[in-house]
């Protein structure tokens, strides 16, 4: 019996244990690429993915304060935060396909299953690095702000694309280069190389979000920039604030037309 793409994506979200999830994500992406999965959507996506017992998920305001910059413990905490982002991003990619894929051509699934496989690889690299440093994913608390955004946009394709890749993932393009520089200055070149790999992959991920958002806007006869602003005002609880990495955002097709109007100073609760 050939598995449908909806069923396959749902199976990733239903897998809680981290190693099993990343292996399942890779398997679904591979089977899709090899033509072993049908382009059909007959499975309802869950509102919330299954999660492992650890890390403990806290509201952002209850997250522990950052430790002194430069300490090994601070670097581990930063890597753990990145690992959690990548772990949740696996579910975000597969949920996007399973929930909204029927609205788009096959190329939509091609792009986002590739993204999902990337996120699984990123998580594996970060978890391995944490173990090399004497820690592991789940050793520290984390927050679920990324999935809160997914839940808020579960019924609105344009809102999901506008907020998750074009705001939350784009924020990584802004903040990751400085983190890489900080790790290099502290002599942690191994971690810096991993973050640099993730950074360059995320440009492509944000690019996929922008590409499909603009495609959906064209199909609806809507102005992409105005629609993006409207979706943020309607569905986004956080803030979009400078400084922006204009170079990386431009490579992803996210031009300043989208965000030049933004100047919100409050802290971004989804920074790593």
C-alpha positions in Angstrom: 0.0 0.0 0.0 1.4 3.4 -1.0 1.6 5.9 1.8 0.0 9.3 1.1 2.0 12.5 1.6 -0.4 13.6 4.2 0.0 10.4 6.2 3.8 10.5 5.8 4.0 14.1 7.1 1.6 13.3 10.0 3.9 10.4 11.0 6.8 12.8 11.5 4.7 15.0 13.9 3.5 11.9 15.8 7.0 10.8 16.5 8.2 12.3 19.8 11.7 10.8 20.5 14.3 13.1 18.9 16.5 10.6 17.1 13.4 8.7 15.9 11.9 12.0 14.6 14.9 13.0 12.7 15.2 9.5 11.2 11.5 9.5 10.3 11.9 13.0 8.7 14.8 11.8 6.6 13.0 8.6 5.5 9.9 10.6 4.4 12.0 13.1 2.4 13.9 10.2 0.8 10.8 8.2 0.0 9.2 11.2 -1.6 12.2 11.9 -3.7 12.2 8.3 -4.9 8.5 8.3 -5.8 7.4 6.0 -3.0 4.8 8.4 -1.6 1.6 9.5 -3.3 0.9 13.2 -3.8 -2.3 13.0 -1.9 -3.5 14.5 1.4 -6.0 12.3 3.3 -4.7 12.7 6.8 -5.6 15.5 9.3 -2.5 17.1 10.8 -2.5 17.4 14.6 -2.7 20.8 16.2 0.2 19.9 18.4 3.0 17.4 17.6 4.1 14.8 20.1 7.0 15.9 22.2 9.6 14.1 24.3 9.5 14.3 28.1 12.5 16.6 27.9 13.2 19.5 27.4 10.7 21.0 29.8 8.8 23.6 27.9 8.3 26.9 29.7 6.6 30.1 28.8 9.1 32.6 27.4 8.9 34.8 30.5 9.9 31.9 32.7 13.0 30.9 30.8 16.2 31.2 32.8 18.3 34.3 32.2 21.3 34.1 30.0 24.6 33.2 31.6 27.7 35.4 31.3 28.8 35.6 27.7 32.0 33.7 27.1 31.6 30.9 29.6 31.3 27.3 28.3 28.0 27.0 30.1 26.7 30.0 28.1 27.8 28.4 24.9 26.1 25.2 25.7 22.9 27.0 26.6 23.1 28.8 23.2 23.7 25.6 21.3 20.8 24.0 23.2 18.5 26.9 22.2 19.5 26.4 18.5 19.0 22.7 18.8 15.5 23.2 20.1 14.7 25.6 17.2 15.9 23.1 14.7 13.9 20.3 16.4 10.7 22.2 16.2 11.6 23.3 12.7 11.4 19.6 11.6 7.7 19.6 12.6 7.1 23.0 11.0 8.3 21.9 7.6 6.4 18.6 7.5 3.3 20.3 9.0 3.4 22.9 6.3 3.4 20.2 3.6 0.8 18.0 5.2 -1.6 20.8 6.2 -1.3 23.1 3.1 0.3 21.0 0.3 -2.9 20.3 -1.5 -3.2 24.0 -2.3 0.1 23.9 -4.2 1.9 22.0 -7.1 4.2 19.1 -6.3 7.2 21.5 -6.3 5.9 22.9 -3.0 6.4 19.5 -1.4 9.8 19.1 -3.1 11.0 22.4 -1.5 9.6 21.9 2.0 10.5 18.2 2.4 14.0 19.2 1.5 13.8 21.9 4.2 12.5 19.3 6.7 15.5 17.0 5.9 17.8 19.9 6.4 16.3 20.7 9.8 16.8 17.1 10.8 20.4 17.3 9.8 20.9 20.6 11.7 19.4 19.1 14.8 21.6 16.0 14.6 24.8 18.2 14.2 23.8 20.4 17.2 22.9 17.4 19.4 26.1 15.7 18.6 28.0 18.9 19.5 26.2 19.2 22.8 27.2 15.7 23.6 30.8 16.4 22.8 30.6 19.3 25.3 29.1 17.0 28.0 25.5 17.9 27.5 22.6 16.8 25.3 19.3 18.0 23.9 16.7 18.1 26.7 19.2 18.9 29.4 17.8 22.5 29.7 14.4 24.0 29.5 13.1 25.5 26.2 10.1 27.5 25.1 7.5 26.7 22.4 7.1 30.1 20.8 7.7 28.7 17.3 4.9 26.2 17.6 2.6 28.8 19.1 3.0 30.7 15.8 2.2 27.5 13.9 -0.9 26.9 15.9 -2.0 30.5 15.4 -1.7 30.1 11.6 -3.0 26.6 11.3 -6.0 27.6 9.2 -4.3 30.3 7.0 -1.7 29.3 4.4 -0.6 32.9 3.7 -0.3 33.7 7.4 1.8 30.6 8.0 4.2 31.4 5.2 4.3 35.1 6.2 5.2 34.5 9.8 7.2 31.2 10.1 9.8 31.4 7.4 9.5 35.2 6.6 9.7 36.4 10.2 10.8 33.8 12.6 13.4 32.0 10.4 14.4 35.3 8.8 15.3 36.5 12.4 17.9 33.8 12.4 19.6 35.4 9.4 19.9 38.6 11.5 21.3 37.2 14.7 23.3 34.1 13.8 26.3 35.8 12.2 27.1 37.6 15.4 26.8 34.4 17.3 29.2 32.7 14.9 31.7 35.5 15.5 31.3 35.2 19.2 32.0 31.4 19.2 35.0 31.9 16.9 36.4 34.5 19.3 36.0 32.1 22.2 37.9 29.4 20.3 34.9 27.2 19.6 35.5 26.8 15.9 33.6 23.4 15.8 30.4 25.0 17.0 30.9 28.0 14.7 31.2 25.8 11.7 27.9 24.1 12.5 26.2 27.5 12.9 27.7 28.7 9.7 26.3 25.7 7.8 22.9 26.3 9.3 23.0 30.0 8.5 23.6 29.4 4.8 20.9 26.7 4.6 18.4 29.0 6.3 18.9 31.6 3.5 17.4 28.9 1.2 14.7 28.1 3.7 13.6 31.7 4.0 13.8 31.9 0.2 11.4 29.0 -0.1 9.0 30.8 2.2 9.2 34.0 0.3 8.8 32.2 -3.1 5.7 30.4 -2.1 4.2 33.3 -0.3 4.6 35.5 -3.4 3.2 32.7 -5.6 0.1 32.3 -3.4 -0.4 36.1 -3.4 -0.1 36.2 -7.2 -2.7 33.4 -7.5 -5.0 35.4 -5.2 -4.4 38.7 -7.0 -3.0 40.2 -3.8 0.0 42.6 -3.2 2.6 40.5 -1.4 4.0 43.4 0.8 0.6 44.6 1.9 -0.6 41.1 2.5 2.5 40.3 4.6 1.9 43.3 6.7 -1.8 42.4 7.2 -1.0 38.8 8.2 1.5 40.0 10.8 -0.9 42.5 12.2 -3.6 39.8 12.4 -1.7 36.7 13.5 1.8 37.6 15.0 2.1 38.3 18.7 5.8 39.1 18.7 7.7 42.0 17.1 9.8 42.4 14.0 12.7 44.7 14.8 16.1 45.9 13.4 18.9 45.4 12.9 18.3 43.4 9.8 20.8 41.4 7.8 19.8 43.0 4.5 22.4 41.0 2.5 21.2 37.6 3.6 17.5 38.6 3.5 18.0 39.9 -0.1 19.5 36.5 -1.1 16.4 34.9 0.2 14.2 37.3 -1.9 13.0 39.0 1.3 13.6 42.6 0.1 13.5 45.7 2.3 10.1 46.5 0.8 8.7 44.0 3.3 10.2 45.3 6.5 11.6 48.8 6.0 8.5 50.2 7.9 9.3 48.2 11.0 11.0 49.8 14.0 9.8 48.0 17.1 12.2 48.0 20.0 10.8 45.3 22.3 12.8 42.1 22.7 12.2 39.3 20.3 11.1 36.3 22.3 12.2 33.9 19.6 15.8 34.9 19.4 18.0 31.8 20.3 
